[in-house]
């Protein structure tokens, strides 16, 4: 639950209640985007890294060029060996090739004669091992060069991907600070965390594993195709016949698996939201005996994630074996036709060997691209979820300048204010109010009356539907939010302390505060009273939910933090609800002194804590139904008096 919004004042998340954890977290609606536009948008994010991309292309071309030329050179080595073996067998030294062919035809061996006619054979001369060795050294050098350029390409891809993802994380972080509070009200925390962490990590992993290989595969297809056309257009045509079949297979499988991957990551976010919610309220789950329900919900969502993940991986995994089957058919066709052409003398054995290698190199990148489809689709599906976050509407634009004034006196005015979280459910309508500087205003009323909403509007956590709010005569809509909030201190019912020392937590709202000022704030709010009982005093590190101190002591630290910031306007939302009676009395004295120079809004359910307030507002259904001092409201015998009697007189009557 948001710390700045009451449960009854929240909007139910899309999907309705009860579809998240046991406390009603909603499931976020998802809409699968098209693979193409999302992939293009993801790759466009790499545009600022132009120099790295150019270097990646150059290294990719060089690496592929080395790999493509190697089979042709190896084919030449094969020809040297095969020609030497045949030359040694078909004649004596001094016999010409033509004479050897005529001799074979004379003996009726026309097939050998035809094959010999297409070969560079010198009768009577054996294998030139020197030439073979030199050729193999050249091949070795080519493969070493290919490996080095490939390694450099991998290093550059890693640098490119990590910088791109780092910028994406920065953009997401900046976006989170620009989103309105209403966005977080509608998002389960675990779902949001899943987008910010799991999905971005998956994008990085997918790009890391596919980008370099995808580039290399595409360049390899182009380079190998060129070599195949050079060696034998007929065999190249046989290899090309299989391409439409592979494209049809890939398109059908990818179209099916893309939706499954989006569903997989949506379910991952939903499961994360359930886990985060249930473990945050682990104590409540046990107290109310909801463990079986929590486990059942987890099992259902986990099973749903299993089915989605299994389906996505199984369907995308079909590409690899199907592509390998097509590649094997191609291999058989090339081997048969190539063997016939060698027998006819229209091709050399080395060229057939090189072509068979090229056919493998031609189908291998297509198979690799197919095998990368599941990774790429998974990454794009995660990118879609991140883009949905980035595309969410920002807070309304900040006004230019400084708003014409800096809050210093604390005069607050509400003029015909209207606001609702849901347009179909009005909450506050036509509210008007004037608060003088230095006044303490208490806001009371039943749960859901709009008390917390009223102070949230002052902080511009939400924008008004109508009317305006002024501080020191200045419309807050004309003031930049940082300027407005710089002079407002707020203490919530739910304490929030970060992992750090007590001293750092007190100084959170004013990091430049001196040690003497920190101690003064701690003493004024009675933090100093219990700090000295801790082993490390003000250097005690707070961790987790407790950090070794009680809930009341944590609340005292948050109050000290607000006091140290020295705000002109102080907002206390049930700030003393977690402290004991004696500490509450001490805090009342401390706050009375601190409120002397500032305006204070106090939201309270315990009416005994606001008897001395200058003005008490009684709210019901978003409207101020009564206002006045404690004594005047009791005399009026209205809504406030009824609330007061329900707290103090009813127990006495029941006892009697």
Phi, psi and omega in degrees: 000139176297140182287349184248018184211129180289153182301316184286348181260002183273157174271139176291132182295156178305141181105346177085164181287158174084005181256007175247237179275189184289352181255013170092018176296130184278157176272132183282132179292144181234148176224119183286127176271165178291144182298315185301303180301321180293319179296318179298317180296322179294315182287333177294338179292345179273356183306321179298340181268049187297317182297319178293322179294318178297315177299322179296318179295316180298313180294324178295316178297316180296315181297316180293320179301317178297316182292326182285323183283338184300313180300325178295320178292319176297324176298323177296320176298319177298317178298319179299317181290312183294318179296322179294319179296314179293319180300324179291333187265336191266353180181178179264166178299137181099343177281135179276165179297319182296319179297320180295321179294317179297323178295320179294321179291326180295329179272000179087008180267070183292325181296316178295323180295317179297317180296320182293330182294335181264011184240154178267082186246138174246109182304139178083356181251127182276200183288130175272089185294333176296315178293322178297315180298318179297319179298318180294325176295321177297318178298318178300315178298322179295317180293323177296316178297320179296320180294318180295314179294325177295319178296316179296324178296316178298319178297319182290323178297317179301316179295317181297313183293314183295323178292320179296314181291325177298318177294324177296318178298318178299319181293320178295317178300315178295323180296320181300327180280345180260353180283146177288157180299332180297330178296316181290332177296330185264358183247124170301138186300318180296323178296317180294317178298324179296320178294319185285330184251292186300314184292319178293320176298322179292323175299315180298314181296318181295314178296319181300319186272343185247330189299305182296316182293323178296315178298312180298319181296316180294317178294323179296318178302315181294312182295317181293320179299319178298317179293322179293319177296326179291317183286310183202106177301327181294311178294326177297322178297320178298318179294324183286338181299330184281345184298310179304323179296317179293323179294319179297316179299313182297317182296317181295315183290317181295322179298324180285319186282337182299314178296326179292323179291321176299317178296323179299313183285332174294316179292327176299315178296321179295317179295319177299319179297318179296315181296314181298319183291315184289324179282334173294324178254038185301320181296319180293323178302318181286319182299317184267009175063036182265012182301315179301319180293318179298316180294323179293317178297317178299315181298319180294314181290324177294320177295320177298318178295320178299314181296317180295315180294317180298315180296316181297314182290321181294312182295314180293331179288346178291338184298313186301305180296325179294320178292322178296322178298314178297320178297323179292322175299318179296318180299316180297315181298317181293320180296319181292308182294320178297317178299319178297322181288326174295317180296329179275353179084006181275349177217152176271160180296322179298321178293321178295317178300314179298321182293321178298320176297319179294324179296322176293318178293335180283318180279332182299312179296327176294321177293321179295317178299320178295318180291334178279353184299320181294319177295316183294318179293321177298317179295318180292323177298318176294321179298322177303317182293322178291320180295326176300322177293315181293333182272355179298144182299137177283171169302157177303148186301143178286141174292151179284158178079199184253012177078004174083350182197157174245129183300122181224329184266320178094023175283129184240135179226132173251125181238104175050048185282135175229139181200146173206145175287325181237122183305333181277353182230085181301143180243299179246129181223126173060038182275132177230141185197144175234127179238124182282156178301137177085355181284149171256117183250121177260137180242120182232165179151171181291164178300135180086007182284342181107018183295306181295324178302321182301314181284330176296328178291325177297323181279357182061034170293332176227153178265146183289150171274336179194160181078195180204159177239135181241147172236121185052037176081001182254129177297125183294339178293341179266359182255132174302141184304316179300323179293318180297310187282347181297333184249017178241130175251144183221135175236122184264163176295320177272117182288143175228116176231137179270169180287111183175184181284164177298321179299316181293324179292321178294321184273010185301317181279352181210076186300337183275001183297143178282168179298321181295321180291322177296315179295322180297316178295319180295320180290322181293332181253011174067019172292323182300337183294324183255345183298322185290346176276352178274148184303319183254012177057229181290347177269008177295128182272126178268128180226155176063207183276339185240308182069021176086008178234160184282168178298320179296320179292324175297322179293322178299322179295320179294326177292318177299322179298318179292320181294321181295329180290349176052059183282153173280336179232125183245130179241122180240110181258093183053043188292338184254013185290341184258005183254158180286170186299317181295316179294324179298319178296318177298319180293326178300318178295318181295317182289329177298319179290320183285336181279356186296331183245015183213155176277139182229136171249123183239118175264124186216144171260329177276106187291344179292341183274352186235024180296327183271007182295144178292328182214131177245125177255128177254118183250141173217126177054041176081004181240148174276108184269338178210152172206146182159190178274171181303312184291318182293324180288325176294321180294328181289342177052049180248220184297319180296316180298323179294319178297318182296314181295327180294335180269327190245328185264328183300317179299323180294317181297319180295322181294323179292000000 
